[in-house]
Amino acid sequence: MYNLLVAACLTASLAHASAAKKPTAKKPAEEYPKAIQVRATTLTQALAHRIHLNEGQYLRIKRLHLQYLTERRDLEMDLVGAPAAERDTKLAAAQQQYEQSLNDLLYPDQRLAYQQLRANFTAHRL
C-alpha cells in the first residue's frame, strides 16, 4: 500500500512538473537546420579554444551564433534581387548587432583577446 501511495505521488509530481513548464520565446537548438547547428558549434568551439570561455558563456555564445547565422541566411534569401547597397547595409546591421551581443557576453580580458584575434584574422585574410 505504501509503495502504491509513493508511486502515485511521484507520478502526480512528474505530471505537474511537465505541465508547469512555460514555453520559451527562443528556438531550441533542434529547430535550426543541421548545417547551421554544425557551423555554430564550429565557430563557438574555435572561439572557446582561443579566448577560454566558461560553460555559461559557451552556451550563450553558441545560441548567439545560431541566431546570427539564421538571421544572415534569412536576409540573404530575402535580398536575392535587392540592390547590393541595400543588401550590404542590412547584412552590416546584422553583423553589428552580433558583435555588440558578443561583446556583452565577454569579460574585458576576453574582449581584448577577441579584438586581437579579429585583427590577426583580418590581416591574415588580406
C-alpha positions as CSV (number, residue, x, y, z in Angstrom):
1,M,0.0,0.0,0.0
2,Y,2.8,2.4,0.9
3,N,4.6,1.7,-2.4
4,L,1.3,2.4,-4.3
5,L,1.0,5.8,-2.5
6,V,4.6,6.7,-3.2
7,A,4.2,5.8,-6.9
8,A,1.0,7.8,-7.2
9,C,2.7,10.9,-5.6
10,L,5.7,10.5,-7.8
11,T,3.5,10.3,-10.9
12,A,1.4,13.3,-9.9
13,S,4.5,15.4,-9.2
14,L,6.1,14.5,-12.6
15,A,2.9,15.3,-14.4
16,H,2.6,18.6,-12.6
17,A,6.3,19.5,-13.3
18,S,5.9,18.9,-17.0
19,A,2.7,20.9,-17.1
20,A,4.3,23.8,-15.2
21,K,7.0,24.4,-17.8
22,K,6.5,27.7,-19.6
23,P,7.1,27.8,-23.4
24,T,10.1,29.9,-24.2
25,A,10.3,32.5,-27.0
26,K,13.7,31.2,-28.2
27,K,14.1,28.3,-30.5
28,P,15.7,25.1,-29.1
29,A,18.8,24.1,-31.0
30,E,16.9,21.1,-32.6
31,E,14.8,23.6,-34.6
32,Y,17.7,25.0,-36.5
33,P,18.9,23.4,-39.8
34,K,21.7,20.9,-39.3
35,A,24.2,22.9,-41.4
36,I,23.6,26.0,-39.1
37,Q,24.0,23.9,-36.0
38,V,27.3,22.4,-37.2
39,R,28.6,25.9,-38.2
40,A,27.6,27.4,-34.9
41,T,29.3,24.6,-33.0
42,T,32.4,25.0,-35.0
43,L,32.5,28.8,-34.5
44,T,31.9,28.5,-30.8
45,Q,34.5,25.8,-30.3
46,A,37.1,27.8,-32.2
47,L,36.3,30.9,-30.1
48,A,36.3,29.0,-26.9
49,H,39.7,27.5,-27.8
50,R,41.2,30.9,-28.3
51,I,39.6,33.1,-25.6
52,H,38.8,30.5,-23.0
53,L,35.0,30.7,-22.4
54,N,33.3,29.3,-19.3
55,E,30.4,26.9,-19.7
56,G,27.7,29.5,-19.4
57,Q,29.4,31.8,-21.9
58,Y,29.9,28.9,-24.3
59,L,26.2,28.1,-24.3
60,R,25.1,31.7,-24.7
61,I,27.6,32.3,-27.5
62,K,26.5,29.2,-29.3
63,R,22.9,30.4,-29.1
64,L,24.0,33.8,-30.4
65,H,25.8,32.1,-33.3
66,L,22.7,30.1,-34.1
67,Q,20.6,33.2,-34.1
68,Y,23.1,35.2,-36.2
69,L,23.7,32.5,-38.8
70,T,19.9,32.0,-39.2
71,E,19.3,35.8,-39.5
72,R,22.1,36.1,-42.0
73,R,20.7,33.2,-44.1
74,D,17.2,34.6,-44.0
75,L,18.5,38.1,-45.0
76,E,20.5,36.6,-47.9
77,M,17.4,34.7,-49.1
78,D,15.1,37.7,-48.8
79,L,17.5,40.1,-50.5
80,V,18.3,38.0,-53.6
81,G,17.1,40.6,-56.1
82,A,17.8,43.6,-53.9
83,P,20.4,46.2,-54.8
84,A,23.8,45.5,-53.5
85,A,23.8,48.6,-51.3
86,E,20.6,47.6,-49.5
87,R,21.8,44.1,-49.0
88,D,25.2,45.2,-47.7
89,T,23.5,47.7,-45.3
90,K,21.2,45.1,-43.8
91,L,24.0,42.5,-43.5
92,A,26.2,45.0,-41.9
93,A,23.5,45.9,-39.4
94,A,23.1,42.2,-38.5
95,Q,26.9,41.9,-38.1
96,Q,27.0,45.0,-35.9
97,Q,24.2,43.6,-33.7
98,Y,26.1,40.2,-33.5
99,E,29.3,42.0,-32.5
100,Q,27.6,44.0,-29.8
101,S,25.8,41.0,-28.4
102,L,29.1,39.1,-28.3
103,N,30.9,41.9,-26.6
104,D,28.2,42.0,-24.0
105,L,28.8,38.3,-23.2
106,L,32.6,38.6,-22.9
107,Y,34.7,39.7,-19.9
108,P,37.1,42.6,-20.6
109,D,40.2,40.4,-21.0
110,Q,38.2,38.2,-23.3
111,R,37.1,41.2,-25.4
112,L,40.7,42.2,-25.8
113,A,41.7,38.7,-26.9
114,Y,38.8,38.6,-29.3
115,Q,39.7,42.0,-30.8
116,Q,43.3,40.8,-31.3
117,L,42.0,37.6,-32.9
118,R,39.9,39.6,-35.3
119,A,42.7,41.9,-36.2
120,N,45.1,39.0,-36.8
121,F,42.4,37.1,-38.8
122,T,41.6,40.2,-40.9
123,A,45.3,40.9,-41.6
124,H,45.9,37.2,-42.5
125,R,42.9,37.3,-44.9
126,L,44.2,40.4,-46.8
